[in-house]
């Protein structure tokens, strides 16, 4: 063990060590893939030689060693990586991610041969091999097109009500482009590069989820169960493909975690990512603003956990409130940045929102959602609803899972956590009914934390088993191109 009297390594040195490790990993990837050449805003970027990256890594590490001699990179970095791996949150996140994503990918792969495609073949492909083509499903095609060719817009297509790629926010296709170019630049490389991004973001989101749950529930076992609930959730199938769920979960949990600790710069950075990830990302600003306002709210509207946290924090000041509200605004800034880009492309900053009509999303209100199902069930019966509207039923169960505990979440965890759920599930329901509602529910982490706190330990295995069975069903539907509303 390291001597406790040894001074801590400076932050810049830790960052330098991480940069050296990143350069070494990039060198290995480029050695295998050949690298790429790219122009970004007229600037030519070429990563084709692994040896240059290795030389940079060595040079940086030498400079770092000359400045901080007592803890060289070759001994300190492996120790820090080993210590990080053995933390409870990393172990729980990595185990849950590996234990569920591998199983779901296997189910999807086998389903292709045992169930088959509705029309005998996949609508589009990036590889002849079915495993190589496995993540290439549904909206991944839109992200792939943006990653390769960028955004495009046609006034005529918009007037005709055709689908256009501007409705997809840029975070995932941008990261997908970077990873795909790094792995060789083929369509298969883009799709699997996006898959790697999604999986790494999922692990990161689970790590943050564990940390938040541990602080809220004061129990490592409950925190680990919350992680497993998310990983096993029936609609968690999208965490293993190049969709936005993993990035949204990572950004939202990261923003909450750092905001609670007063680390506003980090919270703002994660919030900006969420705002650039998908349209409802801007709504994250509302619960974060509530966290900022908690010290100024009446005690009776603040959850007990929040009162304890504020008692340990510094007293309220206007300057602290201002900085917190600025950090809370960054998810909204992300949406504004994308809107500004779309303004230049189309002449209308909100054309991305208008484009959702082509996907069947237009405001109808919540009353229609309720009355349609009520009238159908009252006239045709429950059996007809479950047999004819099966997908609708699955989506409805996902909505009820996150909406039902909203009030107890507000009372126990805090108003901000309940508002986070409401603003991310009610607007999509009002504008698109149950379309993709289960998928949207998969990232609403406060519900999973609350269930982890109330489900008795003797019942937890049954919950996880049932969740994974339903997720396997969704995996069969997803990977065999069955309609999933």
C-alpha positions in Angstrom: 0.0 0.0 0.0 1.1 3.6 -0.6 2.4 5.6 2.3 -0.3 7.8 3.6 2.3 10.6 4.0 2.9 10.6 0.2 1.4 13.8 -1.2 -1.5 13.3 -3.6 -0.7 13.4 -7.3 -1.6 16.8 -8.8 -4.7 16.8 -10.9 -2.8 17.9 -14.1 -0.5 14.8 -13.6 -3.5 12.5 -13.3 -4.9 14.0 -16.5 -1.6 13.6 -18.2 -1.4 9.9 -17.3 -4.9 9.4 -18.7 -3.9 11.2 -21.9 -0.9 8.9 -22.3 -3.1 5.8 -21.8 -5.6 7.2 -24.4 -2.8 7.8 -26.9 -1.5 4.2 -26.4 -5.0 2.8 -26.9 -5.5 4.9 -30.0 -2.2 3.7 -31.4 -3.3 0.1 -31.0 -6.6 0.8 -32.7 -5.0 2.6 -35.6 -2.4 -0.2 -36.0 -5.4 -2.6 -36.5 -7.6 -0.4 -38.6 -5.2 1.8 -40.6 -6.6 5.1 -39.1 -8.2 7.9 -41.1 -8.0 11.3 -42.7 -10.7 13.9 -42.1 -11.4 17.6 -42.7 -13.4 19.4 -40.0 -14.2 23.1 -40.7 -11.4 23.2 -43.2 -8.9 21.7 -40.7 -7.2 18.5 -41.9 -6.9 15.8 -39.3 -4.9 12.7 -40.0 -4.5 9.7 -37.7 -2.7 7.1 -39.8 0.5 6.3 -37.9 0.4 4.5 -34.6 4.1 5.3 -34.1 3.5 9.0 -33.9 0.9 8.5 -31.2 3.3 6.3 -29.2 6.1 8.8 -29.5 3.8 11.5 -28.2 2.7 9.3 -25.3 6.3 8.6 -24.4 7.3 12.2 -24.7 4.4 13.4 -22.5 5.1 10.7 -19.9 8.8 11.8 -19.8 7.9 15.4 -19.2 5.4 14.4 -16.5 8.0 12.2 -14.8 10.6 15.0 -14.8 8.1 17.2 -13.0 6.6 14.7 -10.6 9.4 12.1 -9.9 8.2 10.4 -6.7 5.2 8.6 -8.4 6.2 7.6 -12.0 3.4 6.9 -14.5 4.4 3.2 -14.9 3.7 2.5 -11.2 1.0 5.1 -10.4 -1.4 4.7 -13.3 -1.8 0.9 -13.1 -2.4 1.2 -9.4 -5.1 3.9 -9.9 -6.7 1.8 -12.6 -6.7 -1.3 -10.4 -8.1 0.6 -7.5 -10.9 2.1 -9.7 -11.8 -1.3 -11.0 -12.2 -2.7 -7.5 -14.6 0.0 -6.4 -18.1 -1.2 -5.7 -19.8 1.0 -8.3 -17.5 0.0 -11.1 -17.8 -3.7 -10.2 -21.6 -3.4 -10.1 -21.9 -1.5 -13.3 -19.5 -3.7 -15.3 -21.1 -6.9 -14.0 -24.7 -5.8 -14.8 -23.8 -4.5 -18.2 -21.8 -7.6 -19.2 -24.3 -9.9 -17.7 -27.3 -8.5 -19.6 -25.9 -7.1 -22.9 -24.1 -10.3 -23.9 -27.3 -12.3 -23.2 -29.5 -9.9 -25.1 -27.2 -9.8 -28.1 -27.2 -13.6 -28.1 -31.0 -13.7 -28.0 -31.2 -11.3 -30.9 -28.7 -13.3 -32.9 -30.4 -16.6 -32.4 -33.9 -15.1 -33.0 -32.8 -14.2 -36.6 -32.4 -17.9 -37.4 -35.2 -19.4 -35.2 -37.8 -16.7 -35.8 -36.6 -14.9 -38.9 -37.5 -11.6 -40.6 -41.1 -10.8 -41.5 -40.2 -10.4 -45.2 -37.5 -13.1 -45.3 -34.6 -10.6 -45.1 -33.5 -7.5 -43.3 -34.7 -4.2 -44.9 -31.1 -2.9 -45.1 -27.7 -4.2 -44.2 -24.1 -3.1 -43.5 -22.7 -6.7 -43.6 -23.5 -10.0 -45.2 -22.8 -11.8 -41.9 -25.8 -11.7 -39.6 -23.7 -11.0 -36.6 -21.9 -8.2 -38.3 -25.3 -6.8 -39.2 -26.8 -7.3 -35.8 -26.9 -3.7 -34.5 -28.1 -2.3 -37.9 -31.8 -2.0 -37.0 -34.5 0.7 -37.3 -33.3 4.2 -36.4 -29.7 3.2 -36.4 -29.9 3.7 -40.2 -30.7 7.4 -39.7 -27.8 7.8 -37.3 -25.5 6.0 -39.8 -26.6 8.3 -42.6 -25.8 11.4 -40.5 -22.5 9.9 -39.3 -21.4 9.3 -42.9 -23.0 12.1 -44.9 -24.1 14.7 -42.4 -27.5 16.4 -42.1 -29.6 17.3 -45.1 -32.9 19.0 -45.6 -35.4 19.3 -48.5 -38.2 21.9 -48.5 -40.2 19.7 -50.9 -39.8 16.6 -48.7 -40.8 18.7 -45.7 -43.9 20.0 -47.5 -44.8 16.4 -48.5 -44.5 15.2 -44.9 -41.6 12.9 -45.5 -39.2 11.9 -42.8 -35.9 13.8 -42.7 -32.8 13.3 -40.6 -32.8 16.7 -38.9 -35.1 15.3 -36.1 -32.1 13.3 -34.7 -29.9 15.4 -32.4 -26.1 15.3 -33.1 -24.5 13.7 -30.1 -24.8 10.1 -31.1 -24.1 10.5 -34.8 -21.1 12.7 -34.1 -19.6 10.1 -31.7 -20.6 7.3 -34.1 -18.7 9.1 -36.9 -15.6 9.5 -34.7 -15.6 5.9 -33.6 -16.4 4.6 -37.1 -13.6 6.6 -38.7 -11.2 5.3 -36.1 -12.2 1.7 -36.9 -11.7 2.0 -40.6 -14.6 4.0 -42.0 -16.8 1.2 -43.4 -20.5 1.1 -42.7 -19.9 -1.9 -40.4 -17.2 0.1 -38.6 -19.6 3.0 -38.0 -22.4 0.8 -36.7 -20.2 -1.2 -34.4 -18.3 1.9 -33.4 -21.7 3.4 -32.4 -22.4 0.2 -30.5 -19.2 0.5 -28.5 -20.0 4.1 -27.7 -23.4 3.1 -26.5 -22.0 0.3 -24.3 -19.3 2.4 -22.8 -21.9 5.2 -22.1 -24.2 2.6 -20.5 -21.5 1.4 -18.1 -20.7 5.0 -17.2 -24.4 5.8 -16.6 -24.7 2.8 -14.3 -21.6 3.9 -12.4 -23.2 7.3 -11.8 -26.5 5.6 -11.0 -24.8 3.5 -8.3 -23.2 6.6 -6.8 -26.5 8.6 -6.7 -28.4 5.6 -5.2 -25.8 5.0 -2.6 -26.0 8.6 -1.5 -29.8 8.7 -1.5 -30.4 5.3 0.1 -27.2 4.9 2.2 -26.9 1.3 1.2 -24.5 -0.4 -1.3 -26.8 -3.4 -1.7 -29.8 -1.2 -2.7 -27.6 0.8 -5.0 -26.4 -2.4 -6.7 -30.0 -3.6 -7.1 -31.0 -0.3 -8.7 -28.2 -0.8 -11.3 -29.4 -4.3 -12.0 -33.0 -3.1 -12.3 -32.0 -0.7 -15.1 -29.8 -3.3 -16.9 -32.6 -6.0 -16.7 -35.5 -3.6 -17.5 -37.6 -4.9 -20.3 -36.8 -1.8 -22.5 -33.1 -1.8 -21.7 -32.5 -3.5 -25.1 -31.7 -0.1 -26.5 -28.7 0.3 -24.3 -26.8 -2.1 -26.4 -27.4 -0.5 -29.8 -26.4 2.9 -31.3 -29.5 4.7 -29.9 -29.5 7.7 -27.6 -30.6 6.0 -24.4 -27.1 5.2 -23.1 -25.9 8.8 -23.7 -29.0 10.2 -22.1 -28.6 8.0 -19.0 -24.9 8.9 -18.7 -25.5 12.6 -19.1 -28.5 12.8 -16.8 -27.0 10.8 -14.0 -23.7 12.6 -14.3 -25.4 16.0 -14.2 -27.5 15.0 -11.1 -24.5 13.5 -9.3 -22.1 16.5 -9.8 -24.9 19.1 -9.3 -25.7 17.6 -5.9 -22.1 17.8 -4.9 -21.7 21.4 -6.0 -19.4 20.5 -8.9 -21.1 22.8 -11.3 -18.7 22.7 -14.2 -18.9 18.9 -14.5 -22.7 19.1 -14.1 -22.9 21.7 -16.8 -20.8 19.6 -19.2 -23.0 16.5 -18.7 -26.1 18.6 -19.0 -24.8 20.0 -22.3 -24.4 16.4 -23.6 -28.0 15.6 -22.7 -29.2 18.7 -24.5 -27.4 17.6 -27.6 -28.5 14.0 -27.4 -32.3 14.2 -28.1 -35.1 16.7 -28.1 -36.3 16.2 -24.5 -32.8 16.6 -23.2 -33.5 20.3 -22.7 -36.0 19.4 -20.0 -33.2 18.3 -17.8 -32.7 22.0 -17.0 -36.0 22.0 -14.9 -35.0 19.4 -12.3 -31.5 20.8 -12.1 -33.0 24.3 -11.4 -35.1 22.8 -8.7 -32.0 21.4 -7.1 -30.5 24.8 -7.2 -33.6 26.4 -5.6 -33.9 23.8 -2.9 -32.2 25.9 -0.2 -34.7 28.7 -0.9 -37.8 26.6 -0.8 -40.0 26.0 2.3 -38.8 23.0 4.4 -42.2 21.3 4.1 -41.8 20.8 0.3 -38.3 19.4 0.5 -37.6 15.7 1.0 -35.9 14.6 4.2 -32.8 13.5 2.2 -32.5 16.9 0.6 -32.8 18.6 4.0 -29.9 16.5 5.3 -27.8 17.3 2.3 -28.4 21.0 2.6 -27.6 20.9 6.3 -24.1 19.6 5.4 -23.6 22.2 2.7 -22.7 25.8 2.8 -25.4 28.4 3.6 -27.3 29.8 0.7 -26.0 32.9 -1.1 -27.2 34.7 -4.3 -23.9 34.1 -6.0 -24.2 30.4 -5.4 -27.8 30.4 -6.7 -26.8 32.3 -9.8 -23.9 29.9 -10.6 -26.2 26.9 -10.0 -28.9 28.2 -12.3 -26.4 28.9 -15.0 -25.1 25.3 -14.8 -28.7 24.1 -14.8 -29.4 25.9 -18.0 -26.8 24.0 -20.0 -29.1 21.2 -21.2 -31.2 24.0 -22.7 -28.1 25.6 -24.2 -27.4 22.3 -26.0 -30.8 22.3 -27.6 -30.3 26.0 -28.6 -27.0 25.2 -30.2 -28.6 22.5 -32.4 -31.5 24.8 -33.2 -29.0 27.5 -34.3 -27.3 25.0 -36.6 -30.7 23.8 -38.0 -31.6 27.5 -38.5 -28.7 27.9 -40.8 -29.5 24.7 -42.6 -33.3 25.1 -43.1 -34.1 28.8 -42.3 -36.3 27.7 -39.4 -34.7 26.9 -35.9 -37.6 24.6 -35.0 -37.9 22.7 -38.2 -36.4 19.7 -36.3 -39.5 19.8 -34.0 -41.9 20.1 -36.9 -40.3 17.2 -38.6 -41.5 14.8 -35.9 -45.0 14.9 -37.4 -43.7 12.6 -40.1 -43.0 10.1 -37.4 -46.5 10.3 -36.1 -45.8 12.8 -33.3 -48.2 15.7 -33.1 -49.9 17.1 -30.0 -53.1 15.4 -29.0 -53.1 15.7 -25.3 -53.2 13.1 -22.6 -57.0 12.8 -22.5 -57.1 11.0 -25.9 -54.5 8.6 -24.8 -56.7 7.5 -21.9 -60.1 7.7 -23.5 -59.0 5.6 -26.6 -57.9 2.7 -24.4 -60.8 3.0 -22.0 -63.4 2.9 -24.8 -61.6 0.0 -26.6 -61.4 -2.1 -23.4 -65.0 -1.3 -22.3 -66.4 -2.3 -25.7 -64.1 -5.1 -26.8 -62.8 -6.4 -23.4 -59.4 -6.9 -21.8 -58.7 -10.0 -23.9 -59.1 -8.1 -27.1 -56.8 -5.4 -25.8 -54.1 -7.8 -24.9 -54.3 -9.8 -28.1 -54.8 -7.0 -30.6 -52.9 -4.2 -28.9 -50.1 -6.3 -27.4 -47.3 -3.8 -28.1 -49.5 -1.0 -26.8 -49.8 -3.0 -23.5 -46.0 -3.4 -23.2 -45.5 0.3 -23.7 -48.2 1.1 -21.2 -46.6 -1.1 -18.5 -43.4 0.9 -19.0 -45.2 4.2 -18.5 -47.0 2.9 -15.4 -43.6 1.7 -14.0 -42.2 5.2 -13.9 -45.4 7.2 -13.3 -46.8 5.3 -10.4 -44.0 6.1 -7.9 -43.7 9.8 -8.9 -45.4 11.0 -5.7 -43.4 8.8 -3.3 -40.3 9.7 -5.2 -41.0 13.4 -4.6 -41.5 12.7 -0.9 -38.5 10.5 -0.3 -35.9 11.5 -2.8 -36.9 15.1 -3.6 -39.1 17.1 -5.9 -36.4 17.4 -8.6 -36.3 13.6 -9.1 -40.1 13.4 -9.6 -40.1 16.4 -11.9 -37.3 14.7 -14.0 -39.7 11.8 -14.5 -42.7 13.9 -15.3 -41.1 16.2 -17.8 -39.5 13.3 -19.7 -42.6 11.1 -20.0 -45.7 13.3 -20.1 -44.8 15.5 -23.1 -43.9 12.5 -25.3 -47.2 10.9 -24.2 -49.2 14.0 -25.1 -47.4 14.4 -28.5 -47.1 10.8 -29.6 -49.2 8.6 -27.4 -47.5 5.4 -26.4 -45.1 5.6 -29.3 -41.7 4.5 -28.0 -42.9 5.2 -24.4 -41.2 2.1 -23.0 -37.9 3.2 -24.5 -38.3 6.7 -23.0 -39.0 5.2 -19.6 -35.8 3.2 -19.5 -33.6 6.2 -18.7 -35.8 7.6 -15.8 -33.4 6.5 -13.1 -35.2 7.9 -10.0 -38.0 5.3 -10.5 -35.4 2.5 -10.4 -33.8 3.9 -7.3 -37.1 4.1 -5.5 -38.1 0.6 -6.4 -34.7 -0.6 -5.2 -35.5 0.9 -1.8 -38.9 -0.7 -1.4 -38.6 -4.2 -3.0 -37.7 -6.7 -0.3 -34.5 -8.6 -0.8 -36.3 -12.0 -1.0 -38.3 -10.7 -4.0 -35.4 -9.2 -6.0 -34.4 -12.3 -7.9 -38.0 -12.7 -9.1 -38.1 -9.1 -10.3 -34.9 -9.4 -12.2 -35.9 -12.8 -13.8 -39.2 -11.4 -14.9 -37.6 -8.2 -16.3 -35.0 -10.2 -18.3 -37.7 -12.5 -19.7 -39.6 -9.5 -21.0 -36.4 -7.9 -22.3 -35.6 -11.0 -24.2 -39.0 -10.8 -25.8 -38.3 -7.2 -26.8 -34.9 -8.3 -28.2 -36.6 -10.8 -30.4 -39.0 -8.2 -31.7 -36.3 -5.6 -32.2 -33.6 -7.8 -33.9 -36.1 -9.5 -36.2 -37.6 -6.2 -37.4 -41.0 -6.7 -35.8 -43.0 -3.5 -35.2 -42.4 -2.0 -31.8 -44.4 1.1 -31.2 
